[in-house]
């Protein structure tokens, strides 16, 4: 089981701040595919991956990051500086 966290507009589109997911996905990209296949709201949230950043166990990473042994995956829009 992995805790999946959603922030900002990703959370708004999916309608949940977090959930526990049982997955056989080997990478973040595979997890996104599994989630997108669930329901339209997930597919809509993940439609444009260039607009999403990901952190695995609170470390910023990319979509190819492995999930073996991971406890938490977080999805959020890019941060803006100011």
C-alpha positions in Angstrom: 0.0 0.0 0.0 1.2 3.5 -0.9 -0.2 6.8 0.4 -0.9 9.0 -2.5 -1.3 12.7 -1.8 -2.8 15.3 -4.2 -2.2 19.1 -3.9 -3.7 22.3 -5.4 -5.7 21.8 -8.6 -4.7 18.1 -8.8 -6.6 17.6 -5.5 -9.6 19.7 -6.8 -9.9 17.5 -10.0 -9.6 14.2 -8.2 -11.7 15.3 -5.2 -9.5 13.8 -2.5 -6.5 15.2 -0.6 -5.0 11.7 -0.1 -5.8 8.0 -0.4 -4.1 4.6 0.2 -3.6 2.7 -3.0 -2.8 -0.9 -3.5 -0.7 -1.1 -6.6 1.6 -3.4 -8.6 3.1 -0.4 -10.5 6.9 -0.4 -10.7 7.2 3.3 -11.5 5.4 6.6 -10.9 4.4 6.6 -14.6 2.8 3.2 -14.2 1.0 4.3 -11.1 -0.4 7.3 -13.0 -1.6 4.9 -15.7 -3.4 2.7 -13.1 -5.0 5.7 -11.5 -6.0 7.3 -14.9 -7.7 4.0 -15.8 -9.9 4.1 -12.7 -12.2 7.0 -13.4 -12.5 10.1 -15.6 -11.6 12.4 -12.8 -8.2 10.8 -12.5 -7.7 10.8 -16.3 -8.5 14.5 -16.3 -6.1 15.3 -13.5 -3.3 13.4 -15.2 -4.1 14.5 -18.8 -1.1 16.8 -19.1 1.9 15.3 -17.2 4.0 18.3 -18.1 1.9 20.3 -15.7 2.5 17.9 -12.8 5.4 17.4 -10.5 5.9 14.4 -8.2 7.7 13.6 -5.0 8.4 10.1 -3.7 8.8 9.9 0.1 9.1 13.7 0.1 11.9 13.8 -2.5 11.3 15.6 -5.7 11.7 13.1 -8.6 10.5 12.2 -12.1 7.9 10.0 -13.6 10.4 7.1 -14.1 11.1 6.9 -10.3 10.8 3.3 -9.0 8.1 2.6 -6.4 9.6 -0.4 -4.7 9.7 0.2 -0.9 8.0 3.6 -1.3 5.6 4.7 1.4 4.3 8.0 -0.2 3.8 9.6 -3.6 2.7 13.2 -3.9 1.4 14.9 -7.0 1.3 18.7 -7.3 1.6 21.5 -9.9 4.9 23.2 -10.6 6.0 25.7 -7.9 6.3 29.3 -8.9 8.9 31.6 -7.5 8.5 35.1 -6.5 
